[in-house]
């Protein structure tokens, strides 16, 4: 997991631009030799989510922390059941 965040941070800071294929090859080289196909798929999936999140932040598609706390308080508040 640490590798995914390091790579995303490098890309965000404007490191050299590589093709997606080159980035995947670099990631595979850093993973252990005994990794499973399922683990590789997971790493690719998480990396995709991290990159989408970074693009959202850069585009301003974020919710302020205070708003998230307010929404969570509202969602988690016990609801009264109306009985007839």
N, C-alpha and C positions, 0 to 999 in steps of 0.2 A: 504494500500500500504506500509506503514511504516513497518508493520509486515513482509512483504515479504523480504524487504531489510535487516532487522535485522537478520532474519533467514539465509539468504544467507551469510551475513557477518560472522555469527557464524560458519557456515559450512566451509567457506573459511579459517578461522583462525585455523581450525583443531580441532573443538569441537568433542565431542564423535560422533562416527559414528552410525547413526540410519538407520533402514530400511526406504524405501520410505513410507511404510504404517504408521510407527511410526511418521515420519515427518508430514504427512498429518493429522494424528490424533491430533498432537500437534498444528498445524495451526488451525484446526477446533475448538479446545478448546479456542484459543485466540480470535476467531471471536465472534461478538455479537450473541445472541440467535435468534434474529429476521432477520438474514441474509437470503437472497434468494438463491436458487440453482444457479441462474445465477451469483450472486456475488461470490459464492464459485468457480464456473468454471473459472471466471475471475481471482481470486486470484491464482488458480492453473496454469493457462495459463501464467500469468505474472511471477510467480515464475520460471516456466520452461524457459522462455526467459532470465531471470536474470542469472540462472545457466548456460545456454548455452553461454551467454556473458562472464561470468567468466571463463569458460573453454577456450573460444577463446582467451581471454587475456593471460591466463596461457600458452597457446600453441603458443603465439606470432602471432596469426592471428588478427592483428590490423593495422589500417592505422594511421600514425602520423597526429596530428591536422593540421599541416601546409599543408599536402597533401589534407586533406579534404577541407580546405579553398580554395586551388588552384582549386580543382575540382568544388566546388560550384561556384566560380567566373566564371569558364568556362561555366558551365551549365546554369547559370543565365544571361550570357551576351546576349544582344539582337542579334539576327541573322539577317543578311541582306537577304532579299528575292531577288532572281535573276528573273528579268522580261525580257521576250523576246519581 
